[in-house]
Amino acid sequence: MADEKKVEEMNQEAGEGCETPEGTQAEAPAQEKSGQADCEADFRESADEEGQEDADDSEEDASKEKKGFFSKKKDKKEEAYKAQIAELQDKVMRQMAEFENFRKRTEKEKSAMFETGAKSVIEKILPVVDNFERGLAMVPEEQKEEPFVEGMTKIYRQLQTELENLGVTAIEAVGKEFDPELHNAVMQVENEELESGTVAQELQKGYKYRDSVVRHSMVAVVQ
């Protein structure tokens, strides 16, 4: 309706613009009608072109609006994907951290179990070492070169070497200040050469496995 009204207005303007002078109207009625028809055709063509331009503009606006709608929809999808990726990355990082903590905890537990087992075995071996030391200490000086005594001495030394390779070391006692974490005082003695609180005698040798005490030294301490 708006286009038809616009065409009528343009036709009216065309009629006004195409009027011929009054003096010549009677002389050339046919020419007037022809010119008027041409003007009306031109304005109709112009109106059609403007209508087409308006239609093209409408289609362009609709296309832009459609593109904008899909662009917003695409942006929302991208934001959703980014949020999902960030969430998955956070989960992966948390699981990796939990696995690392589990690995460290497992290694620590395995190490503790190994040390506990090793200490248990060492505690059972130490009485054998004690018996070797007592037996060799009772051998008279003139019999120490006999084959049997030499064989026992070599076995004892080999046993000591293997214990040292495992990390077992003897605790120093005689002449050292008494340390309740290393020594077990079973008696007190008088000794003028040593200060009070010093270990004067070792009754049973103590041992350490790495940094932990396997067996305390049994000692006599100066009063």
C-alpha positions in Angstrom: 0.0 0.0 0.0 2.8 2.4 0.8 4.4 1.7 -2.6 1.1 2.4 -4.5 0.6 5.6 -2.6 4.1 6.7 -3.4 3.6 5.9 -7.1 0.3 8.0 -7.1 2.2 10.9 -5.6 5.0 10.6 -8.1 2.4 10.4 -10.9 0.8 13.6 -9.7 4.1 15.3 -9.7 4.8 14.0 -13.1 1.5 15.3 -14.4 2.4 18.7 -13.0 5.9 18.6 -14.5 4.7 17.5 -17.9 1.9 20.2 -18.4 2.3 22.1 -21.6 1.6 25.8 -22.0 -2.1 26.8 -22.4 -1.5 28.3 -25.8 -0.2 25.1 -27.3 -2.6 22.7 -25.6 -5.3 23.0 -28.2 -2.8 22.8 -31.0 -1.1 19.5 -30.0 -3.3 17.3 -27.9 -1.7 14.2 -29.2 1.8 15.3 -28.3 0.7 16.2 -24.9 -0.8 12.8 -24.2 2.3 11.1 -25.6 4.6 13.2 -23.4 2.5 12.7 -20.4 2.5 9.0 -20.9 6.3 9.0 -21.2 6.7 11.0 -18.0 4.4 8.6 -16.2 6.4 5.6 -17.5 9.7 7.2 -16.4 8.3 7.9 -12.9 6.9 4.4 -12.6 10.3 3.0 -13.6 11.9 5.2 -11.0 9.4 4.1 -8.4 10.0 0.5 -9.3 13.8 1.0 -8.9 13.3 2.7 -5.5 11.0 -0.1 -4.5 13.7 -2.6 -5.6 16.4 -0.7 -3.6 14.1 -0.8 -0.5 13.6 -4.5 -1.0 17.4 -5.0 -1.4 18.0 -3.0 1.8 15.4 -5.0 3.7 17.0 -8.3 2.5 20.5 -6.9 3.4 19.2 -6.0 6.9 17.6 -9.4 7.3 20.9 -11.1 6.2 22.9 -9.0 8.7 20.4 -9.8 11.4 20.6 -13.5 10.5 24.4 -13.4 10.5 24.4 -11.6 13.8 22.1 -14.2 15.3 24.3 -17.1 14.1 27.4 -15.3 15.2 26.0 -14.9 18.8 25.0 -18.5 18.8 28.5 -19.5 17.6 30.1 -17.4 20.3 27.9 -19.0 23.0 29.0 -22.5 21.8 32.7 -21.5 21.8 32.3 -20.1 25.4 30.6 -23.4 26.4 33.4 -25.4 24.8 36.1 -23.3 26.5 34.4 -23.8 29.8 34.3 -27.6 29.3 37.9 -27.7 28.3 38.9 -25.6 31.4 36.9 -28.0 33.6 38.5 -31.1 32.0 42.0 -29.6 32.4 41.3 -28.8 36.0 40.1 -32.4 36.6 43.2 -33.8 34.8 45.5 -31.6 36.9 43.8 -32.7 40.1 44.0 -36.4 39.2 47.7 -36.0 38.3 48.4 -34.3 41.7 46.4 -37.1 43.5 48.4 -39.7 41.6 51.7 -38.0 42.5 50.7 -37.9 46.1 49.7 -41.6 46.0 53.0 -42.5 44.4 55.0 -40.7 47.0 52.9 -42.1 49.8 53.3 -45.6 48.4 57.1 -45.3 48.0 57.3 -44.0 51.6 55.2 -46.9 52.9 57.3 -49.4 50.8 60.5 -47.9 52.2 59.2 -48.0 55.7 58.1 -51.7 55.3 61.5 -52.5 53.8 63.4 -50.9 56.7 61.1 -52.6 59.2 61.8 -56.0 57.6 65.5 -55.3 57.3 65.7 -54.3 61.0 63.9 -57.4 62.0 66.4 -59.6 60.0 69.4 -57.6 61.4 68.1 -58.1 65.0 68.2 -61.8 64.4 71.7 -61.8 63.0 73.3 -59.7 65.7 73.2 -62.5 68.3 75.2 -64.6 65.8 77.8 -61.8 65.6 77.9 -61.6 69.4 78.7 -65.3 69.6 81.4 -65.0 67.0 83.0 -62.1 69.0 82.7 -64.0 72.3 84.2 -67.2 70.9 87.1 -65.5 69.2 87.8 -63.5 72.3 88.2 -66.7 74.3 90.8 -68.2 71.9 94.3 -68.2 73.5 96.9 -66.1 71.7 99.0 -69.1 70.7 96.0 -70.8 69.0 94.9 -67.8 66.8 96.9 -69.0 63.9 95.4 -72.4 63.8 93.3 -73.1 60.6 90.0 -73.5 62.4 90.4 -70.2 64.2 91.5 -68.4 61.1 88.5 -69.8 59.3 86.1 -68.6 62.0 87.8 -65.2 61.9 87.3 -64.9 58.1 83.7 -65.8 58.4 83.2 -63.2 61.1 84.9 -60.5 59.1 82.8 -61.4 56.0 79.7 -61.1 58.1 80.7 -57.7 59.4 81.5 -56.5 55.8 78.0 -57.6 54.5 76.3 -55.9 57.4 78.2 -52.7 56.7 77.2 -52.9 53.0 73.6 -53.0 54.1 74.1 -49.9 56.2 74.6 -51.5 59.6 77.2 -49.8 61.8 78.4 -50.3 65.4 77.6 -47.6 67.9 80.6 -46.0 69.6 80.4 -46.2 73.3 83.6 -46.4 75.4 84.9 -42.9 76.2 81.8 -41.2 74.7 79.3 -39.1 76.7 76.3 -41.2 77.7 73.4 -40.7 75.2 70.1 -42.3 76.2 69.1 -42.6 72.5 72.1 -44.7 71.8 73.2 -46.3 75.1 71.4 -48.4 77.7 73.1 -47.9 81.1 72.9 -51.0 83.3 75.4 -50.1 86.0 77.5 -47.3 87.3 81.2 -47.5 88.1 83.9 -45.3 89.5 86.7 -44.2 87.3 89.1 -41.4 88.1 90.4 -41.1 84.5 86.9 -40.4 83.0 84.5 -37.6 83.8 81.1 -38.3 85.3 78.5 -39.4 82.8 81.0 -40.9 80.4 80.7 -44.5 79.2 83.5 -46.5 80.9 82.6 -50.1 79.7 80.7 -51.7 76.9 78.9 -54.9 78.0 77.1 -55.5 74.7 77.7 -53.8 71.4 74.9 -51.7 69.9 74.1 -51.2 66.2 72.4 -48.8 63.9 70.7 -49.4 60.6 71.2 -46.3 58.6 69.9 -43.5 60.8 67.8 -45.7 63.2 69.0 -47.7 66.2 68.5 -51.4 65.9 70.0 -52.3 69.3 71.2 -49.9 72.1 74.6 -50.4 73.5 74.6 -52.0 77.0 77.1 -49.9 79.0 78.5 -49.0 82.4 78.6 -45.3 83.1 81.0 -43.3 85.4 79.2 -41.9 88.4 
